[in-house]
């Protein structure tokens, strides 16, 4: 019986040891995944630079240290060789001394490590330090290198990139909830709720681009190269650098290159770019208007980081002026003259819609209706010059012909053209009359109702907000809307073919006339910025009075 029991105990011991070895190897794999996560956490914390980010990084490193000790302890207990990943390169010379001290101890009972791992009786316990080693990257002789240190303390440089490239700036897009909607009511009675914002932190900003800085090997100039966030990760853009420089193109080499680019240049600037036009407010409460060329405040033009593409880039205004004489001359020659040169029922509503749009979204859509050859598109493009000289009769914000934008694309554009006038052109019976009228009515409903299309998150536990229109809109069309609620959301202004003189349009389409209208709008925005709340209140009372008179 004793022999049988001995065999059984031996079999159980071997099975336990086999399982211990399996879990030791599993801990090695899990620790590798954890190391990558901690590296990302530390890099993000360095980029954030805030106190709470530093605390998060410290806690992540502490957890990483405990995990390394636990994984190394499991290897030692299971009698599995400890791989370099779990070794402590800074303290490897202290192991023999620690083992001698443990061997001289008379205690044979089980002892618990600081990491919570229980050592086997008679086993050795190694006290590890708190130092954390990390790769060191530097720029040496105009090249990006990794500094490695031997056991003897000698440093050597390993090439990462044959150019002194590094990240100097990271661009982020403005979060949707940071774009102030001036039509929203003021929320009151919440001053006493302390800590609510910390309890509901905002979503992280979206990385849009990375700015790479390097010294040109031929000219010695410091160059800056903007790389879109989607193109940065695979490092294919390295081939466009001068040389091109040598680097390890294997996945491990590319990963090392990305790490080196982040840390070799020191402090990385963080820039948040505005992703829509419209009014914003400084922390001090001062208003300023964002456009594709910067911003306009009560003090004049100011530099602002903006990222507007496609037709939104045409919302580009010049620097405003305060000279009353020049402003009056520009109005009489380039803007107010439209009231005398064109039918007033068309020009008055068009100019009113242009200037009203700067106060915030107007839910009523202006519809200019005319047959082909009535110059409705050319006239509307003249009015759009108030929002930038780049607008042209051949380049509206959207085409409604049936070959243009989808409704979803229109929503995004109308959301980004915040507090400005959006121009949709060419509502025509390309397929059939009914389809054109339906498209027109859907557009008017979307603008008037502020419709957005929200969707569920992948896990079904949340809702992703849509992009409601935040712009005023003018539409040029060949068809009238059908009677009904859709037509009630529009102001339809008919235009006949013989009411517009071509020579007058040509004169107003010259460069100096385009600039005159854009200068007027820029100066108007500067005026509004100093008294926006007051002017909006006056406009609101006037609108209410007019609405009352129509009842």
Secondary structure by P-SEA (a helix, b strand, c coil): caaaaaaaaaaaaaaaaaaaaaaaaaaaaaaaaaaaaaaaaaaaaaaaccaaaaaaaaaaaaaaaaaaaaaaaaaaaacccccccccccccccaaaaaaaaaaaccccccccccccccccccbbbbbbccbbbbbbbbbcccbbbbbbbcccbbbbbbbcccccccccbbbbcccccccccccccccccccccccccccccccbbbbcbbbbbbcccccccbbbbbbcccccccccccccccccccccccaaaaaaaaaaaaccccbbbbbbbbccbbbbbcccbbbbbbccccccccccbbbbbccccccccccccccccccaaaaaaaaacccccccccccaaaaaaaaaaaaaaaaccccbbbbbccccccaaaaaaaaaaccccccccccccccccccccccaaaaaaaaaaaccbbbbbccccccccaaaaaaaaaaaaaaaaabbbbbbbcccccbbbbbbcccccbbbbbcccccccaaaaacbbbbbccccccaaaaaaaacaaaaaaaaaaaaaaaaaaaacaaaaaaaaaaaaaaaaaaac
